[in-house]
Amino acid sequence: MRQVWQVLRKEGLELFRDRRVVVNVFVLPVFMMMMFGYLFSTIEEKLGKQPDLNIHVVGDMSNPVVQRMIASDRKPKVTASDDLAGSIKKIKDGNVRLVVEVPADYAAQVAVGKAVLKGHYDKGAPLGNIAFETLRRASFDVNGQLVEDLVVASGKDKALAHPVQVESIDANPQTGIGASPLAGLLPYLVVLFCFTAGMSGAADLVAGEKERGTLETLLVSPVARRHVAAGKFLALFLTCLAGSLVALFAVLAVGAMGLPATKSIFPHGVSLSFMAVVVLFLVVVPLAAMFAGLMLAVSTHARTMREANTLLGLMNLAVIAPAVMSQVVGIAGMDKAAWVRSTPVLNSAIALKGGLANNVDWAVVGTSLLTSTVLAVIAIVVCVKLFGREQVLARV
């Protein structure tokens, strides 16, 4: 064990002498979390304000639906227009969000229950969709008022016009960091920084020593090769783990500062529940071990740093893909699928997301722990075997 500690101490000092490692472990996570915090806060602030909706109306401006739009909470800028084609062209130019075409015989159409208001908008523009939703909501309110008037005219209680009401109840209220808009993105960032922290120094750990000719000296020293492999693995493992934890602590620090720019994205503080801490430990530790083992195996296999960096770049893509997928599987309703639970990295990100939301799926946590641990053990065994061969000084 003393020999492993000596190798670990040597590799740790060399890793953290590298500015790239220091930046990727300590600087980049803090900078990125502060940037995301400011970005999410800006978005929250913008969403809290009424969007700029420029609407043209071709036809009668006194139409009840048009008047209901003007009086809506979104306060759109509604302008009369007698040029339908010209107004539609302005939609394409981005100057107008919606053109409402009011039929000349609107009252007659209402009398027979077939009134149609045409809304022209760009379905690919978010503000265009918001403007059309404003029109649809206004028409819904007018329809409700017409039904209510008919019910009253028939001598009945107007409440019968709206017999069904819907009440919103949050069945799983979030507290602490789980209530923050960053909670959904944080698992992805923790996984990403866990990998990138180790990637910054992995190529130099073995492939770099091959190029410098220092690996021979290390292997002929009175230290068993398995201890050399174990020491290098532990150094890389701690680097990966530090990257993920710094990313998490950066979020906690940003929230704890209570800055005016970030208060809106931490409505209930930044505390982590005990369950979140347990899940974080059970998921991140084996995940960091898996990344460290795989990256060390790649660095040991490569003959030069250039080759190692190329292979690590490809591995980075393999890590990013499932991490990104973790943001959408829930929307698609696939988060309970067996293939999702058994996919490395993807199951870890989903488990972290559930832990931060105090909605832990222990099956996913257990599968994440199992897959990451198994892959980490396999990678470590491969590294030990590679170090035991003389070809490690050249190419495997």
Stockholm file with secondary structure:
# STOCKHOLM 1.0

chainA/1-396         MRQVWQVLRKEGLELFRDRRVVVNVFVLPVFMMMMFGYLFSTIEEKLGKQPDLNIHVVGDMSNPVVQRMIASDRKPKVTASDDLAGSIKKIKDGNVRLVVEVPADYAAQVAVGKAVLKGHYDKGAPLGNIAFETLRRASFDVNGQLVEDLVVASGKDKALAHPVQVESIDANPQTGIGASPLAGLLPYLVVLFCFTAGMSGAADLVAGEKERGTLETLLVSPVARRHVAAGKFLALFLTCLAGSLVALFAVLAVGAMGLPATKSIFPHGVSLSFMAVVVLFLVVVPLAAMFAGLMLAVSTHARTMREANTLLGLMNLAVIAPAVMSQVVGIAGMDKAAWVRSTPVLNSAIALKGGLANNVDWAVVGTSLLTSTVLAVIAIVVCVKLFGREQVLARV
#=GR chainA/1-396 SS CHHHHHHHHHHHHHHHHSHHHHIIIIIHHHHHHHHHHHHHHHHHHHHHSCCCCEEEEESCTTCHHHHHHHTSTTCCEEEEESCHHHHHHHHHHTSCSEEEECCTTHHHHHHTTCCCCEEEECTTSHHHHHHHHHHHHHHHHHHHHHHHHHHHHTTSCGGGGSCCCCCCCCSSCCCGGGGSGGGTTHHHHHHHHHHHHHHHHHHIIIIIHHHHTCHHHHHTSSSCHHHHHHHHHHHHHHHHHHHHHHHHHHHHHHHHTTCTTTGGGCTTCCCCCHHHHHHHHHHHHHHHHHHHHHHHHHHHHCSSHHHHHHHHHHHHHHHHHHHHHTTTTTTTTCTTCHHHHTSTTHHHHHHHHHHHTTCCCHHHHHHHHHHHHHHHHHHHHHHHHHHTSGGGGSCC
#=GC SS_cons         CHHHHHHHHHHHHHHHHSHHHHIIIIIHHHHHHHHHHHHHHHHHHHHHSCCCCEEEEESCTTCHHHHHHHTSTTCCEEEEESCHHHHHHHHHHTSCSEEEECCTTHHHHHHTTCCCCEEEECTTSHHHHHHHHHHHHHHHHHHHHHHHHHHHHTTSCGGGGSCCCCCCCCSSCCCGGGGSGGGTTHHHHHHHHHHHHHHHHHHIIIIIHHHHTCHHHHHTSSSCHHHHHHHHHHHHHHHHHHHHHHHHHHHHHHHHTTCTTTGGGCTTCCCCCHHHHHHHHHHHHHHHHHHHHHHHHHHHHCSSHHHHHHHHHHHHHHHHHHHHHTTTTTTTTCTTCHHHHTSTTHHHHHHHHHHHTTCCCHHHHHHHHHHHHHHHHHHHHHHHHHHTSGGGGSCC
//
